[in-house]
Amino acid sequence: MVARVTAAMRDIASEAVAADGPTLVVSHGGSIRSFVHAAVGVTLPPLGNGAIVRLAFVGGRFVLDDDSLKDD
């Protein structure tokens, strides 16, 4: 599952970079947490409904926005 999500996120991010605009991806919290851990090595706490995790795609790599680690 993580490999599929990561491949899809790379495709989406590459297209967003080419279009020079922000992108919204909506998914299940478990998929998001697994992807973030695989992509940037951070284990997020369980995500509530409507949680927002912000990532940037810089130089072909995902970078976690520091605000994603703060409680709202």
C-alpha positions, 0 to 999 in steps of 0.5 A: 500500500505504501509503495502505491501511495508514494508513487501516486503522490510523486506523480501528483506532486510532479504535475503540481510542480509543472503547473506551478500551483498548490494541490489538495490530496484527500485520503484516509488518515492511515494512508497519510501517516504511512506515506509521511513516515515512508517519505520523510521519516516522521511518525505522525500521531493518529489523524482526526477527521479533517486533519491537514498535513502539509508537505512540499515537494522540493528537488524531487523530495517531500518535505514536511511543513513544520506546522503539520506537527502542531495541534490546532 
